[in-house]
Amino acid sequence: MTSDGVGSGLMPRILSLMIVALGILQIAFSFKDPGPSTGHWAIRETIPVVLGVILFAITIRGYHIGPIAIPNLGMAVACPLAIIASGLAARDSRLPELLVFAVVLTTFCIGLFRYALGLSVPVAPWLLGY
Amino acid sequence: MFDVFTNLGLGLSVALTLNNVALCFIGCLIGTLVGVLPGVGPVATIAILLPVTLSLDPTGSLIMLAGIYYGAQYGGSTTAILVNIPGEATAVVTAIDGHKMAQKGQAGLALGLAAIGSFIAGTIATIVIAALGVPMTRMGLLFGPAEYFSLMIMGLVLAVVLARGSLIKAIAMIVVGILLSCVGSDMETGRERMTFDLGMLHDGIEFVVLAMCIFGFGEIFKNLADPETRDVVRNQIGRLWPTLGELRENLAPILRGTFLGSILGVLPGNGAILGPFASYAVEKRLSKRSQDFGHGAPAAVAGPESANNAGAQTSFIPLLTLGLPPNAVMALMVGAMMIQGIVPGPQVIERNPELFWGLVASMWIGNLMLVIINLPLIGLWVKLLRVPYRLLFPAIVCFCCIGLYSIANDAAQVMMAALFGFVGYALYKLDFEAAPLALGFVLGRLLEEKLRQSLIISDGNPLTFLQSPLSATLLAVGMIALIVAISPSMRRGREDVFKDS
């Protein structure tokens, strides 16, 4: 082992080699026993959820993507967006019900996280200033 | 022996302050509330609720988290009995006979026995923790870096052996977990590793983010893809308290379950998961009416539930005394302790005795509270079980987002979670288990630190791990476990353990 043996690269290098080896083994075994089909990949259901999370991330405290600048909108906007966008993922989703639910849940979240627990999550900076 | 009770006394004096009792109570209550929701297991529950504890002092926040954990465990059993959807692997066994009892109109009895069994198991396990705490810590202090490294390797090997499914996949998940823990600036040289020049990776990946994605979002994708048919029991719940006769009949299963669960729970590498399975097998063999098993035998609920709870509690031992989390829940606890500025390990008991003993004592109080709050509130839980999933998961998404954001007041963490969630779903689809990944991730940093320390001490000689007798023994145990697991006869046996039930 060289003097660089215990440097930053040692551990990641060993691990990467192990992953390569395990991957080759896994592929080799898969020829012997292909295993069951992975079935239906729920892309239609996953995209709205991921979209909802991303919407939350870019609106909670603003975001800059190139020329577009999203202002600091806080929980009052980010929560309903996340709830409605992700809620549409369900096969049996109903929009009116979801809208009402979003309002109720957002109010609850603001009350719980900001006021009861005192976490410094922005509420509605464009309206209240925090 | 006397020391144990003095220490527990100190613990009780901490845990019984009005503030901490209140925190324990709230923890148990909201833990149950979230844990009851179908498809939300203890890990997801703790990940979702972790931010709630951020603003508390270290002792208070750990007491509350422990409460959340027991609540989630118990909530999971409630769901298993009433809906036949086990929230996690350890509740699988409860679901078999518990749900059958519920269909026969004995849901109340099943829930009552589960609660009483859990309480007895919790009481005994608390004493076990108190008794083992000091000696285990002393042992931990004798460990040098090489011994620590070998102990972790042994623990990880045991985790592989105990995981379900393919061994290669389980090992791969552990290795990937360790590799992910290397992301960020190197703790010694400060060099950036695998950050791809992304600012959000500079400080490494936060464990809570990883856990929330894999266990929180991954779970949602899973449930949306395969909508479960929920079969909430429509029958009467029936009386909750068992008669004296029923209690006497089930006392032996409860005590045997506690014994098995306590021992298996201490094993590194999530031995706790074996407790309920082992208890089920033992009770079935000892029972005079073994043909009833699988069709609603009370002993098949009381025994495994006690084992489950005892194991859940004794799995705190390796975490609190050695700083090594044996499973994903304990890994989350490490995350919580780190956020509070406490580095888990043998020094905790010395430096923060009130935290250590307060936490141990609060475990017992938490178990007591579960009996008190759960049985009267059962009607509420049944109502909660009827909340449709189409409203449930947007709420979970919203809580997760707020939680992810508030860990570091950083929206980038939320973004990262969305991407990891996808990965989590893909892993589930391809039959890779998430628990080994989480374990590898949490032990990764410590593993690397100890590896490098021991190599520096030995001047780069890797034989150092074999020269210390203790370290060599630990590695040998791991090696033997791995060889046994690979051997064909054992492989079949391993599948049977999980399939039998």
Interface residues (C-beta under 8 A of the other chain):
Chain A: M1 S3 G5 V6 G7 S8 G9 L10 M11 P12 L15 S16 M18 I19 L22 G23 L25 Q26 F29 G35 T38 G39 H40 W41 A42 E45 T46 V49 V50 G52 V53 I54 F56 A57 I58 I60 R61 Y63 M75 A78 C79 A82 I83 I84 S86 G87 A89 A90 R91 D92 S93 R94 E97 L98 F101 A102 L105 T106 C109 F113 L117 G118 L119 S120 V121
Chain B: P51 V52 L54 S55 S166 I168 K169 I171 A172 V175 V176 I178 L179 C182 D186 E188 T189 R191 R193 M194 F217 I220 F221 L224 A225 P227 P388 Y389 R390 L391 F393 P394 A395 V397 C398 F399 C400 C401 I402 Y405 S406 N409 A411 A412 V414 M415 A417 A418 L419 G421 F422 Y425 K429 L430 D431 E448 L451 R452 L455 I456 G460 P462
